């Protein structure tokens, strides 16, 4: 899968909308912290792989880079010439905040094993045997539950209701915090089903 960060202007827009501290400069260290960038080989560079090491992390869990199937330099130069004729420049680093133009972008890949890297390989598999971790597969979150002692102005989630793989409704309670991370489409839906946002 392609490893592409958003435009710096898109990230900066979050702060302009009222999320203080959510901007490109403040989030870049976190992007780097999660990444294990694999510097391209000479052959990959000859085929068009370019990068700026300053915007990449080297010690994070998610491996990124180019696989061995990157097409030859002749393809890169032909596509680049086409884009340039349309006014779109070649960009040296797609993950540095400017992604408008043509580039041979990196992917989430473990180059040594020649396999796709993903969140499960990077984050889950290394800790799957922890005794304080339960994974519910094929389950659907219905809504978050709320601490009855929290106020309307400062609601505090204390758990999640979900339907498990057998169709049973269950509730999991949190001791410390609930982190909602269901993507750009599902997160707003779950919030609305939980009473936050537009009512149905």
C-alpha positions in Angstrom: 0.0 0.0 0.0 1.1 3.5 -0.7 2.7 5.4 2.1 1.5 9.0 1.6 1.0 11.8 4.2 -1.4 14.6 3.5 -0.4 18.0 2.2 0.9 20.3 5.0 -1.9 22.8 4.1 -4.5 20.1 4.8 -3.0 19.3 8.2 -2.7 23.0 9.0 -6.4 23.5 8.2 -7.2 21.4 11.3 -5.6 24.1 13.5 -7.4 26.9 11.6 -10.7 25.1 12.4 -10.0 25.4 16.1 -7.8 22.4 17.0 -4.9 24.2 18.6 -1.6 22.5 18.2 -2.8 20.2 15.3 -0.6 21.4 12.5 2.0 20.0 10.1 5.0 21.0 12.3 3.6 19.6 15.5 2.5 16.3 13.9 5.6 15.6 11.9 7.5 14.2 14.9 4.7 11.7 15.5 4.7 10.6 11.8 8.4 10.0 12.1 8.1 8.2 15.4 5.7 5.6 13.8 7.9 5.0 10.8 10.8 2.6 10.1 12.0 4.1 6.8 14.1 1.7 4.6 16.6 3.8 2.5 16.2 2.8 -1.1 18.9 0.7 -2.8 21.0 2.0 -5.7 18.7 0.2 -8.1 15.6 1.7 -6.6 17.1 5.2 -6.8 18.0 4.6 -10.4 14.4 3.7 -11.0 13.2 6.9 -9.5 13.0 6.5 -5.8 13.9 9.8 -4.1 13.6 10.9 -0.5 14.5 13.5 2.1 15.7 11.7 5.2 14.8 14.7 7.4 11.1 13.9 7.2 11.4 10.1 7.8 11.7 8.1 11.0 14.2 5.2 11.2 13.2 3.4 14.4 9.4 3.2 14.4 7.4 0.0 14.0 5.9 0.6 10.5 8.3 -0.3 7.7 8.2 1.9 4.6 10.2 2.0 1.4 10.2 0.7 -2.1 9.8 -3.0 -3.0 11.8 -4.8 -5.7 9.1 -4.4 -8.2 9.6 -0.7 -8.8 9.6 -0.1 -12.6 12.6 1.0 -14.5 14.0 4.6 -14.8 12.8 4.9 -18.4 9.2 4.7 -17.2 9.9 7.3 -14.5 11.4 9.7 -17.0 8.5 9.3 -19.5 5.8 9.8 -16.9 7.8 12.8 -15.4 8.1 14.4 -18.9 4.3 14.0 -19.4 3.5 15.6 -16.0 6.0 18.4 -16.5 4.4 19.3 -19.8 1.1 19.6 -17.9 2.8 22.0 -15.4 3.1 19.4 -12.6 6.7 19.2 -11.3 8.6 16.2 -10.1 8.8 16.2 -6.4 11.7 14.8 -4.5 9.8 13.9 -1.3 6.1 13.2 -1.2 5.9 12.9 2.6 7.5 16.3 3.3 4.2 18.3 3.1 4.0 18.9 -0.6 2.5 16.1 -2.7 1.4 17.9 -5.8 3.3 16.6 -8.8 4.8 13.3 -9.9 6.9 11.0 -7.7 7.7 7.3 -7.3 6.1 7.1 -3.8 7.1 4.7 -1.1 4.9 1.9 0.2 4.3 0.1 3.5 6.6 -2.8 2.8 9.1 -5.0 4.6 11.8 -5.1 1.9 13.8 -7.9 3.6 10.8 -10.3 3.6 9.3 -8.7 0.4 5.9 -8.6 2.0 3.3 -5.9 2.6 3.6 -4.1 5.9 0.4 -3.1 7.8 -0.9 -2.1 11.2 -1.2 -5.7 12.3 2.4 -6.6 11.5 3.7 -3.3 12.9 1.7 -2.9 16.1 -0.4 -6.0 16.9 1.8 -9.1 16.2 4.7 -7.9 18.4 2.3 -7.8 21.4 -0.4 -10.3 20.6 0.5 -12.5 23.6 0.1 -9.8 26.2 -2.2 -10.9 29.0 -3.9 -7.5 29.3 -4.9 -7.4 25.6 -8.1 -8.9 24.1 -8.9 -8.7 20.4 -12.4 -9.0 19.2 -12.5 -9.9 15.5 -15.6 -9.7 13.2 -17.3 -7.4 15.7 -19.2 -4.2 15.1 -19.2 -1.2 17.5 -22.7 0.1 18.2 -21.8 3.1 20.4 -19.7 4.4 23.2 -21.0 4.5 26.7 -20.7 7.5 29.0 -19.7 8.1 32.6 -22.9 9.2 34.4 -20.9 11.6 36.6 -19.5 13.6 33.6 -21.2 16.8 32.6 -22.9 17.6 29.3 -20.2 20.2 28.6 -17.4 17.7 29.4 -18.7 14.2 28.6 -16.3 11.3 29.4 -16.6 8.0 27.6 -16.2 4.9 29.9 -16.8 2.0 27.5 -18.0 0.6 24.2 -21.1 -1.4 23.3 -20.6 -3.8 20.4 -22.0 -6.9 18.6 -19.6 -9.8 18.6 -19.0 -12.4 15.8 -21.8 -14.6 17.3 -24.3 -11.7 17.2 -24.2 -11.2 21.0 -24.4 -7.6 22.4 -21.5 -6.9 24.8 -20.1 -3.9 26.6 -16.4 -3.4 27.4 -15.6 -0.9 30.1 -12.4 1.2 30.2 -10.5 2.0 33.4 -8.6 5.0 31.9 -9.8 6.1 28.5 -11.6 5.2 25.3 -9.8 5.8 22.1 -12.1 6.0 19.0 -10.1 5.2 15.9 -12.6 3.9 13.3 -11.5 5.9 10.3 -12.8 9.0 8.6 -16.2 7.5 7.9 -17.0 5.2 10.8 -15.7 7.5 13.6 -18.3 10.2 13.0 -21.0 7.6 12.7 -20.1 6.0 16.0 -19.9 9.5 17.6 -23.4 10.3 16.3 -24.8 6.9 17.5 -23.3 7.7 20.9 -25.1 11.1 21.1 -22.4 13.4 19.8 -23.1 15.5 16.7 -26.2 15.6 14.6 -29.2 13.7 15.9 -30.8 11.1 13.6 
